[in-house]
Amino acid sequence: MTPRQLSRRERQALRRRKARQRRIAAGAVVLGGLLLIGAAAWSWWSGQRTVEAALDYSPEDVAYDEPLHAVHEMGVESPPIPFLPKDGPQPNIVISEAFYNFGSIGPNDVVTHDFVIANTGDAPLTISRAYTTCGCTTADFTSAVIPPGKVSIVTLRLDAGFHDVRGETVRRGVIIENNDPDESNVEIWVQASVRATP
């Protein structure tokens, strides 16, 4: 007995079924890859030290020794970070929050928000450099050197009228290079939705 020839309609249905099986297999491979990437990212993230925490401090805890004004710097080389000897006491940087959303602001508004940087370590925390991601943003630190148990207040200022960003949502930040050996680069970000009209 010889196998019968498939009709044109049956051949098309068979091709569609095989194509669907290939798409399902490809989708499973992509999904599996995404799950592996997600698992690797979670493993990396969960192993990182958290530098953001609720901070309780009094006015006497604020350091005012060496004020620092951070601006947007293009092409400026970073000075070396003054790390302390590894076998001695170390600083530990903790920030009150890593992100703040101003919400909706006018196209010429200037808004500010205070962040707190604390040193919960056993040695002075030194901010060797701080710079912003855009000329529309500045940051003022009450002190670039924070003794153990003390804090520095960072006032981040966003000028919506610096550039024409009407109708856009902008995200700006300040990068803080410091001598905490475990977190020598810390970022603080703000966001604002700039209205097209005041």
DAGILIN-V396576 format. One record per helix or strand. SS is the DSSP state (H for helix, E for strand). FROM is the first residue (numbers start at 1). TO is the last residue. If there is no record, write none. Layout:
ss=SS from=FROM to=TO
ss=SS from=FROM to=TO
//
This chain:
ss=H from=8 to=47
ss=E from=52 to=52
ss=H from=59 to=61
ss=E from=62 to=62
ss=E from=68 to=70
ss=E from=93 to=95
ss=E from=99 to=105
ss=E from=110 to=119
ss=E from=125 to=132
ss=E from=137 to=141
ss=E from=145 to=146
ss=E from=151 to=159
ss=E from=169 to=178
ss=E from=185 to=194
//
